[in-house]
Amino acid sequence: MRVLFVNRSTVLVELADLDEVLALHASLMSVPLDGIREMLPAAQTLMLRFDPARWTRQTIVEALSRRDLTTTSRAQGNLVEIPIRYDGEDLAEVAQLCGLSIKEVIRRHGASEFTVAFCGFSPGFGYLVGGDPMLQVPRRSTPRTTVPKGSVALGGLYCGVYPQASPGGWQLIGTTSMSMWDPARESPAILTPGTRVRFVDRESTRIVETTTKEKTFARPSLEVTAAALPALVQDLGRPGHAAIGVTASGALDREALQTANAVAGNPPDLAALEIAFGNFSLKCSDEVVIACAGAPTPITITRASGEIFQAAMHEAICLRSGDSVTLGYPTQGVRTYLAVRGGIDVPQTLGSSSRDVLAALGPAPVVKGSMLPIGRAAQVPTRPLVMAHAAKALQKAGDEVVLDIFVGPRADWFTEDALQVLCHQVWRVTPQSNRVGLRLHGEKTLTRQRTDELPSEGMTSGAIQVPHDGQPVLLLADHPVTGGYPVIAVVAEHHLDLAGQIPPSATIRFRVIVNPLT
């Protein structure tokens, strides 16, 4: 066992193999450690998120080292039978790779009892182990840009079912009509770690998928009259669901969201609009109070009477029926948060109204013509609230920002020179950046000393992944739950909000700080 420190509240426990991962995970599920907030098993690691006030390096290593890793039971989970039609377009190729007939591939696959080892890649995607060793086949040399929903596939040691259409590089052997993921269900994911799975070769049972009924909203509401880019509804996210392949998501600048809510007279976690690069307009159907925080932007109020005036950031603004508000292009940063008293009243998924752009969870992006219902709130005051919130300095294109980082957990996969390059050269934020991550570019690339493939393992916001081209990607709130590129360093939690506000063409310089757990 090796304990790798990720940040102040996360460690990555590296183990010998999947059996040890499952044994440690089962032990911690059976006899939990106080202060452990979330566990994410993967191929050879177990990621633990914990309360840093309760643990030090020594105490967490000691607590984990006392756990028995010699025994685990994969037969304790519920059994799920998945109907399958063996009609995958790679079935013949799989048979050839295995040196078997198609009929024998089908027989062996259907005779296997699988176990969900861990989840990741996308919500509801389970990595199934325990299949016939003869059916272990390599992934496709060129991944497909789209794999249909319900595809049953093989890749390396694993079998999996694609919960929704997505890119993928596994070998397709069949399809199922069973819905692997449905946020409307009480338990959205059919497959969770420990679940036993058998594939039953029969005509696919007709599954009636549950759909979320449209909620009837009462007035007041806000109508989007202009949107250069789609805005997103965001709150503080949905932590605690990594085990079913769902990341926390939530506002990229959490402090700005909470500030906007406070100024509007809301609790800090109510849903608000995250507006990237401004140029966004709303019209009111009734009296409301709004407030903006985050990236500073010109705010123009147009009364129904025709009166036009400028409002300020961090100021409660009273709007009446027929009034409009327009946000211009931000002078610094990227994302402005517009909160409305009562919050934006949209359905929740796994306890959150946040939109996860990678997983396509949560309310649809907000575009011109969207109607935003407002939740219940206290009576609208006759004048703006007086709230004092100092704006923090943000960067604009061309500026340089310094981000604190912790080295690791996979710094040993890189040359000594790579860490020097990471910290001593500036990295330009490219236009391909989004809520999933900031794609960076530097004159020198980060070189590995290990060139083998890293088994998929848990990821976290702030992780600096390094793909094969050596140009790093700084993961943000909508990052994949697991990833297979080594992480050379992790941005400290106190700089994550700042990272979420860095615009394209700004530059980043990384500064190493000491992890207090080390």
Steps between C-alpha positions, in 0.01 A plus 500: 500500500620849413314814606537786250389844611290695253398813693404603853189282498576216258735203484548231238567158650702292254462124539643190336195406296124526470444234766681713759302806388173315551619360833591844637181652362291223660683544831439875506136450405455245778691692770520863384764747611356815654547797273517307171261685270525299180675197352570431133638156410683452171722241334793515747415795724244620750450877519391629840358845566508588869467772761852650528427616855484136611801349327877541466737310273605270781151424631345427163786268397481320835123461476515358148795268571296321767241389246492140374566488126513123467130428469217641300169367381371588159183297548328719758337750268156471346473305175384694194407313183550710189321389182733505203475456128837390362501727198810711562690609192831382650375152594671328208827683569483405868454136402803522272713667768404230750546212257141392559184469299234768538273239658767417758560868583128537566491185713798602712376855551153382600643241740707758689397669823650848515547739791503879479850583618462876476316769305628789294533638148136616500202483742388140543795343314621200697830321442404131518758237594487123542428406142650210308878562461476387139290810424767754596556705185687826433317826450455627147804677356274789394211583736155566358374856525157367601403169659121449520322493834458146632805359322663206679875500451828336598828681567805341660400337829160663502149476363269802501167642388492853360225684696465769234641575157863608537844457346660165576777263403376164625398205279121488450345153535132574561224733611251518784174688539542525878564858607822512702449859614183695571513806730123472552540169686552494874831323429609642163774244432420133441866410549686599817824361647445144622194429285506155338404487132394229259417556134196306381479423127138564413286746311556828676230567752309812414601751762275796557738775599393741766494857388493803718171681471517866429446691818231764491654820624314795637602855431717698541750399235786638294506480120835483323487754217865481388783252558825507304591168666279261696494574872486220757301452817744427782494451876765348727484166320425137581797356695497140618398317181837415344441130564223501238704704252372848587734785587400785734479768228357831633607862462859548385531808722325385816579817693342714228185285498467527877564874489231556236255297706585689818449839334168383353385386844530126439661208680846439351415180313199606290517453124609803297615571145864455403551730199825464305629802307188712561287643217187364665154657557196414712148641525286480816137393519457625858685670784831332581833575667820401319871535575819432304845389617809343346645634176428877502275602215297809405139459619236700315144524633223602264173582673168419338452878484810534279732637771855360466769500770809310608501273803797368695645161578442377856185711529143379547294627204122525515327426171132535415277341242621589152848610612806359322859444609796465262848378593783622278837336433699450823798728551682224693448129546248283317194413708243731655242357741150644492291404802131576542326511836335162547745326268439351157236232554597210273487123566793346684709199401663315790424791731639777280380736227848532349561434132787258439604563140711184463240261641202699362337495845274768639288769334554578134729790408322836512460665159298777340132427561557297818259570787655484847249442782582661833458329836307634792667778695431770753308806388699720263638804686419849380868588466823308436660314787819653636766231485876554496700245300839597367574380148810282461751572227468277195705468182430609145647366176878548502530519879702252706358319802687294759335180622622305802547127441581185693744266323363156413339255526674371183803728483721189498369418152685806365862597455663734752510763229122481452422639845747783441331579169157489664596761758745724313331563168170677445205308357252662265131421542368388161156573350415128526458541877159451663336383823661157460850645511747766394707377207845654533785552257867558571813531288648195672295187559495282810693180438434165664751252630228234494326440169269213597126549538370615838198295612195724542486666842300766679531863399430822689445866419836671462684191378758580231481206261767453236392326175749341264577831325645643824266802507316503835128520567384660827178322594204709619163416654355294212805273469464125437468296818793281398788551259795316353754781462749555785449803725825688557355750751173629644388861542439587866135532601536869586581577135228293329256794478775709344578225248135500395522868405816494282416607143657367179834663410580570865805319633555289809810457711492213749651535849571192711385510862540237769206272563432525875423126505848406377 
